[in-house]
């Protein structure tokens, strides 16, 4: 039981690293841009922006692409007037 808690805390340490938080914010901003473009879906946005992640650590790249996918997928919930 204590091992699971230690693993959970280690995961939070990785996620809340400043580099990973910045990558998450960048992915969210890029996801909004990709989601606002007509004809581009979330998977196309991930495929187009995948080369940006080649220089990142694997965890940071997955966090950024996950943020991009989730924001571009839910862009329809934003009010457009």
C-alpha positions in Angstrom: 0.0 0.0 0.0 2.8 2.4 0.9 4.6 1.6 -2.4 1.5 2.7 -4.4 1.4 6.0 -2.5 5.1 6.5 -3.1 4.6 5.9 -6.8 1.7 8.3 -6.9 3.9 11.0 -5.3 6.7 10.4 -7.7 4.2 10.8 -10.6 3.0 14.1 -9.2 6.7 15.3 -8.9 7.1 14.5 -12.6 3.9 16.2 -13.7 4.5 19.3 -11.7 8.0 19.8 -12.9 8.2 23.4 -14.4 9.3 22.1 -17.8 6.3 19.8 -17.9 3.9 22.5 -16.8 5.2 24.7 -19.6 4.9 22.0 -22.2 1.3 21.4 -21.0 0.5 25.1 -21.4 2.1 25.2 -24.8 0.1 22.1 -25.9 -3.1 23.7 -24.6 -2.4 26.9 -26.6 -1.5 25.0 -29.7 -4.6 22.8 -29.2 -6.8 25.9 -29.2 -5.2 27.1 -32.4 -5.5 23.7 -34.1 -9.1 23.3 -32.8 -10.1 26.6 -34.2 -8.9 25.8 -37.7 -11.6 24.3 -39.9 -10.9 20.9 -41.3 -8.2 20.0 -38.8 -9.1 17.6 -36.1 -7.3 16.6 -32.9 -5.5 13.7 -34.5 -4.4 15.7 -37.4 -3.1 18.4 -35.0 -1.1 15.8 -33.0 0.3 14.4 -36.3 1.3 17.9 -37.5 2.9 19.0 -34.3 4.7 15.7 -33.5 8.0 16.9 -34.9 8.1 19.6 -32.3 8.5 16.9 -29.6 11.6 15.2 -31.0 13.9 17.3 -28.8 11.9 16.8 -25.6 12.1 14.2 -23.0 9.5 11.4 -23.7 7.4 12.3 -20.6 7.3 16.0 -21.6 6.4 15.2 -25.2 3.5 12.9 -24.1 2.2 15.6 -21.7 2.3 18.2 -24.4 0.6 16.1 -27.1 -2.0 14.9 -24.5 -2.8 18.5 -23.7 -3.0 19.4 -27.4 -5.3 16.5 -28.1 -7.6 17.1 -25.2 -8.0 20.8 -25.8 -8.4 20.5 -29.6 -10.9 17.7 -29.1 -13.0 19.8 -26.7 -12.8 23.1 -28.6 -16.4 22.9 -29.4 -17.3 23.7 -25.8 -15.9 27.2 -26.2 -18.6 29.8 -26.8 -18.2 31.4 -30.2 -20.3 34.5 -30.7 
